[in-house]
């Protein structure tokens, strides 16, 4: 399931020309969330949580993040907004993390 979600992240990353650090942060947030909270009900909730992690990473890294309605189905927008608070609480609002670019010296 993780590989499917990362591929989904990558498609959105390519379509909206996002920063690489946004992609890496989204995957990192998703991994942290699933490590800390293990009681996931179904695949739809898993996808919603992953999209929420990408949404948070976009808001953290991008200057002009794409509108949520442009890359998420309208039926899921309300759910993602509700899950945003849960994801941030599980992550303890600690959003600043080192990514691959930091270790390779690509971030200025």
N, C-alpha and C positions, 0 to 999 in steps of 0.2 A: 504494500500500500504506500510505503514511503517513497518508493521510486516513481510511482504514478503521480504523487503529489509534487515531487520535485520537478518532474517533467511538465506538469501543469504550471508551476512557478516559472519555469524556463520559457514556456510559450508566452506567458504574459510579459515577462522580462523582454523578450525579443519584440513583441508587438508594440509595446509602449516605450521602447528604448530607455529602459530603466538603468540605473547604475548597478554595477556588479555587486557593490556592497549591499544594495537593497536585497538582491537575490540571496546573498550569503546570510544576511541577518534574518530574512524570512525563514530560511531552513533552520537556522540556529534557534530562533524563537519556537518554531514548531517542535524541534527535538527536545528543547527544554520543557515545553509544556507537556509533551507526552511522557517524558521521564518523571515529571513531578505529579501528574494526575493520570492515574491508570484506569479509572472507571469510565470508559467511553462506551456509549450505548450502541451505536451503529455506524455504518460507513458514511452516511449523510452527515452525521455530526462530526466525524473525522474530517471530511472535506470542508465543512463550514469552519472548523477550528483552523485548518491550514490556510484557508482564504483570509481568515481574521488575522493570522500571523503575518501574511503578506501585506494586508492592509495597514497594519501597525508599522511594519518595516518601511512601507512607502511613505507614510506620514512622518517617519523619523528621518529618513535619508533624502528623499526627493524634495526639490524646491517647489515644483508644481506637480504633485502626484495626480494620476488620472482619477477621474470621478469613479466612485464605487459602482454606480449604475452602468458605466461603460464596459466593465469587465466581469460583472457578476450578474447572474440572472435576477430579475426583479423580485422573484419570490423569496430569495435568500438574503436580501439586503437587510431587512429588519432583524433577522436572526444573527447576522454578522455584527451588527451594531450592538446587539445585546451581549454577544459573546466577547466583544472587545473588552469590557470591564472584567470579565472572568479571566481572560488570558492575561491581562495586565496584573491582576491580583496574584495569579499563580506565578508570574514572572517577578513578583515583588517590585514592579515598576522599574526594574533595572534593565534598561534597554541598550545601554552603551556596552558593546562587546567588541573584542578584536575579531576581525575577519581575516580571510586569506590575504587580502590586499595589504593589511597592516604588516603581516609577517614578510611579505615579499617586497615591501617598500613602494607600493604603487599608489598609496594614498598620500596626498600632500597636506 
